Amino acid sequence: MDVDGGESSSSDSISVRSIPIHSRQSEDFLYKFKQQNIPACKPVLTPAWVIATLLLLGFFFIPIGLVTLRTSRGVVEIVDRYDADCVPEAFKGNKVSYIKDTSVPKNCTLVLKVHKHMKAPIYVYYQLDNYYQNHRRYVKSRSDQQLLHGLKYNDTSSCKPEESNNGLPIVPCGLIAWSLFNDTYKFIRGTAELRINRKNIAWKSDRNHKFGKHVYPFNFQSGTLIGGGKLDPNVPLGDQEDLIVWMRTAALPSFRKLYGRIEEDLDADDVILVHLMNNYNTYSFGGKKKLVISTSSWLGGKNDFLGVAYIFVGSSAIILALFFLLLHVKNPRPYGDTAYLSWNRKGISS
Amino acid sequence: MQKSSRKKGKIRWSKLYSFSCFQPHTIDTVPAQDLIGKIGFSRVVFCNQPQLRKMKPYKYANNSISTTKYNVATFLPKALFEQFRRVANLYFLLAALLSFTSSPVKRETLIVPLVIVVGISMIKEAVEDWYRLLQDMNVNNRTVKAHAGNGIFVDKFWRELSVGDVVKVNKNEYFPSDLLLLSSSYEDGACYVETMNLDGETNLKIKRCLEATLGLNEDEEFNQFRATIRCEDPNPSLYTFVGNLEFQDQTHPLCPSQVLLRDSKLRNTDFVYGVVIFSGNDTKVVRNSTRAPSKRSQIERKMDKVIYLLFSVLLVISLITSIGSVLFMKSDMVQWWYLRLQDPEDPKPVKSGFQQFIRAFILYGYLIPISLYVSIEIVKVLQAMFINKDIEMYDQVTCKSVEARTSNLNEELGQVEILLSDKTGTLTCNQMEFRKCSIAGISYGGALNEVDLAASKRMNNDVEANRFSIENSGSTSQIFEMFEFSLADSSIQKAVLEDQEGLDFLNSGNSRISNVGKETVVKGFNFRDDRLMNNQWIYRSDLFNVTMFFIVMALCHTGIPVEGDETDKLKYEAESPEEVAFLIASQEFGFQFCQRTQSILVLKELDPSSGKKVKREYKLLHLLEFCSSRKRMSVVVSDEEGKIFLLCKGADSVIFDRLADNGRAYQQATTSHLSSYAEDGLRTLAFAYRRIDQADYEQWNSIFTKAKTTIGPERNELLEKASEMIEKDLILLGVAAVEDKLQKGVPECIDKLAQAGLKIWLLTGDKKETAINIGFACSLLQQDMRQFHIYLSEEAESNNQMKAMKEEILHQIESSYHVMCTDSDRSSPFALVVDGRALEIALHCDIKYKFLQLASNCASVICCRVSPKQKALITRSVKEHTGSTVLAIGDGANDVGMIQEADIGVGISGQEGMQAVMASDFSLPQFRFLERLLIVHGHWCYKRISKMVLYFVYKNIVLGLTLFYYELYTCFSGEVLYDAWYLTTFNVLLTSLPVISLGVFEQDVPSYVCLQPFTSKGKKIIFLLEPDRGLDIEWHGCILVIFLANMYILSPSAFMEKGYVADITHFGAIMYTCIIWTVNCQIALIITHFTWIQHLFIWGSIVLWYIFLLVYGALPPAYSDRGFQVITESIGSAPIYWMVTLLVVVVALLPCFIHIVIQRWFNPMDDHVIQEMKHCRKDITENQMWLREQRNSQKMTQIGFSARVEAKVSSFEEGLHRKKRSI
């Protein structure tokens, strides 16, 4: 990089008037500005620069990648898909009728084997696949004002088609709340039940600022068409963390949502029984349900992609650097060689 | 005193006409007088009777003119129409309208930018029009003396004049409107008019009033003056006029010679009286002008194409979205109970598909960069400001600087390929200087021209350079020989030894000496030769010839002396500036022409024998006037001793034909001098004399007098014959060369422009010889050029048969073209000289193509005797035929058509008369500033704007396509990943300043490197849609990277330590951060010139995004929507957010980086190499580098001073080789 202090050749011709010192600087700047002559740095991509940049990039990225990958590998994650297994044999052919039939018991038991020591806190997620929480119609169908102010706020037109029932407004209105996920899990290790902490699973800002402390569910899931879970009408929305988590719509059709935390370590080879209520209908649209328990690192959950990407980018930068280095050594192009100017080149070629 | 001098003037001038025998017939046969009163000839003007003019139909418009585009009422509709001619604006209007039906984004985000964009552009238009209005007012508020009744003349504003007013115009004033000449300060009612603003001709034209109104030459006379004029209606024809004057119960036919046109100037006449016939917008000049068209630059047109392309992309992806949504809806979505589609049986796919289409159309509208236009407007205004402020283009003499009058053509300046230039006032000052003369076969006033000097200097330089480099190799002998040769050439040697001053001057630059630095003491006289100056000529051996030469110079003319500032030096006025130059020169040589009466010419001359000044009277017997067919002028005088001489000056060919056998003593030497003068672009006139016996004279006198008194058509022929009889057997004295003085810096400027690859056409109203002279003076022509002349033979012209003329021209064109094709391997370039009449025919549609093909293959083209309309016509034809960008430059009203027609019109503002400037897009105080304007500012602006457009499209595509890709994951439902405010601020706040700084401050190479002539050669840089840039792939890659990386990293597992999962708000904010970073870093890759301003804007924009997130997130959730505490609570504390940003930015930019590196490495462009040269400080370590590169690049230039030097050097070298061979 070279810093060019304006062009002396052009400014020579203009005699600088004697100006008091304090204003001299600003006037000088203004003059240079108008003459487009402000000092500037003009980086030129010389081979040394290119190679150095690429090498630096490589040497910076690869360690980051390694650390990240190691962190990610340190995360223990157990994923178990249960939507298919939990359907009784009799209903295997017609899963939709199974889920719609309220008389059929929905309880189901999973057996999870911990293959590696899991350090508390262990996060429990449910994962839905092929579930378009990001559909425009769905995302729009809520009323933030109503969630905060309850019945005081009565313009719920955005909640269509789930804004009122029997002439009474619904709190919380809208499709998102209506389709609340309602599978429940109970974890048992050996004989004792594992306590799942279901507090503080939602963002604090949501609980404090977006969901009213004094807004209670009203007229919810009372229509003919019942979507998902029901809410306890005696608990204010600000404390209904399941709902708050659910209301944070996912960006992609395959998503996890936090269910709770297990605040005990799990040892390797522990066997955990999960008693779950398979209430939620994903069968009619072919969605999948998974239960995920995972530890966490400073990076979050298990995600090798980031580390791999860093390593990949870093190593390709080094390869490129080597390539350019080789090129530079074997076939150096003298920089700033006038022979490369177009008119000179034309002469060579013809 | 005043009175007496006026009287003197009267005698001098009016008496002169008594000699004028070849004066063109001003009163032709009266055409079509009987048409008056019919359609098209219905105007009735009541002179001096204001009360009669009020009633219709005799109420005519007043004299105010208007060149504005809009007025208060028409501004809104017209300006809106102009705005919505732009494709993008139209699109946004459509989108804004559609947004009222159904929109995925807030309506305001569509409407507000549109209003801002259109509003800013319209304000710009309004301001520009306001300045036009001010200029109009300036013209309209000029004053003229008008008759107010009772013979009193008072000052009146131009705009207040109305038809029928009597006005008095004084010397050197412009006529306020088209006037009928009533009388002048001369007794015979003649006056001199300069029509430079109308047709560019610089010689004065004589206008003459009717006999009947001759007596109206005092203010008091107009008290009772009443007359009626019946004439044609307003029309644009400058050279015709049909009308009758009813005065004192008589009807007098009128003709063009009684009409004084607006914008011409009264010269050499103290005052005239006139009646306004046409006023204001009815005047012929205004009728001749065309409305200023709105010009659009090429980039703007290309931008439209890009917009079309983006628009079609937009349509395609909108279509994909809508079809996709319909398909989803029909097949799967009915099963998705959580969406609660109301009527599962009939989801009305067509209707919802259409809605989806509109939504998508609006949503992906981010593909089309609306703020591009407003940013470009801002950038262009700032660029124009820089152009205006450039101190290098400030003329200290006139205290004017360059003015970019319309800022939307800045970048077009860098694209100019053909330059059409006016001559007088643009290239030349309209001032003649006596430069050289050849008397009795000896040339005085510097034997060498600048080309020789420069060439010899080059040779010596080369020799020395070679000597040093080859010294060790042992072959020095050859080099020394070469050096000797170059000094052996006698003239060169002289140059090197004697003219040290000239060489010193050449040291400072490669350019020609055009009196720069050498201040001439006497205006019009730039002659240096000690052999003649300071009265040294009296010691010459050929004293008689020298004396005769000066006497011819002092006597053979039509000029008159006027009092100068100094007592002993006089100033002169004459019909042509050449004569003035001769008179001044003869005064300098000691032959002061000091008095002219009707028959006596008085010279104060230096007597060689006594060395004292003596007053001598010469009796003027006859004056045979100059006219273009005779090409000579003679006077017959008798000196004090009664000896009668015929003194003759004229074109060399004419004089040489009429030489006596004993008068040819110096013909050969003179001829060689003539050609060298002509090569320098000097205008030459040969001088000759003849002694006449008293008897011969008496005999001829009777014939001539008889011829003169003949009335009738044969008069001219008789006069011609009579003068032929006496203008023969002449004795050649020599030639004098005057220079049509070029404006400062013109040859250098033309040289640089030619090296920059511009073609230069000269369009002039002057005659062919003058035009060719100037061609040589400007180095547009050179001796070894092959010149093609296209002209009409007199025979064809007189027949006036279209078909024959056409055939003749076609033949000439074809034969020229044939020569060109067969000779194309020759190195010498071609030049084309076309006459105005011939041009008119050549530009007829069927042979136009052939003509332009010929013309565009010539290195330089000179069109002479062209009218303003033809200038405009040529401009249009060239523009259309070649498709290249045409710049027209001129200074007078006669150039207005050309200036308006060209892609870029440039007006010279130094001179009087603002018409050209007012019609122009850029106004310059001097021609030479064109170089910097085109080569520096044009180059910069072009690069800036094209980089800017490229980048703008890039950044909008990045944003727009991420929106689309996200649609793929939402089953085309139209959900937006980003918060509405992110989108709104994208173009306005977060990415706008860096790109504006790119457009305003970017400099790929510094200005002084630009001015190195070669750099501008490869100035056409790659624009959008260039296949080998492969940018679209890079862009696409970049967008995919942004998108996919985010998707894989953020989903589905937790993204921060507390087990939280990213939802749509986090996803949007993180992805958007990546976009902001990528887009702003990308511009850092594009910019090559970083001042602190760029740094501030680029990195500031990124910081601004975080500030925005913080502020936005701190607002209550009702306002901040998805941005609520997003950075403070969630993503800000997640390390993965920062890591993703880093990764994505690097990965997205790496391909582009590598691409740039590879391109630089293997296929560097000129600006890259120059940047590197600057970087390695090669220009400092290696002094010769610029010079060498300059020379290398010159080899391809065919015109200009350097090319001439080049040619000279090669001819020297050839001579050297020949010499060596012979040894």
Interface residues (C-beta under 8 A of the other chain):
Chain A: D2 D4 E7 S9 S10 I14 K34 Q35 Q36 I38 P39 A40 C41 K42 P43 V44 L45 T46 P47 V50 L57 F61 I64 T68 E77 P121 Y123 Y125 Q127 Y131 Y132 N134 H135 R136 R137 Y138 V139 D144 Q145 L148 P161 E162 L175 W178 S179 W203 K204 S205 H209 K210 L225 G227 G228 R248 T249 A250 A251 L252 P253 S254 F255 R256 K257 L258 R261 N281 S284 F285 G286 S294 S296 S297 W298 L299 G300 G301 K302 N303 F305 L306 A309 Y310 V313 S316 A317 L320 F324 L327 R333 Y335 G336 D337 T338 Y340 L341 S342 W343 N344 G347
Chain B: P104 D332 Q335 W336 W337 Y338 L339 R340 Q342 F386 K389 D390 I391 E392 Y969 T970 C971 S973 G974 E975 L977 F1001 Q1003 P1006 S1007 Y1008 F1014 K1017 G1018 A1045 M1047 Y1048 I1049 L1050 S1051 P1052 S1053 A1054 F1055 M1056 E1057 K1058 G1059 Y1060 V1061 A1062 D1063 I1064 T1065 H1066 F1067 G1068 T1088 H1089 F1090 T1091 W1092 I1093 P1116 P1117 A1118 D1121 F1124 Q1125 E1129 S1130 A1134 P1135 I1136 M1139 V1140 L1143 V1146 V1147 L1150 I1154 I1156 V1157 R1160 W1161 F1162 P1164 M1165 D1166 V1169 I1170 Q1171 E1172 M1173 K1174 H1175 C1176 R1177 K1178 M1185 R1188 E1189 N1192 S1193 K1195 M1196
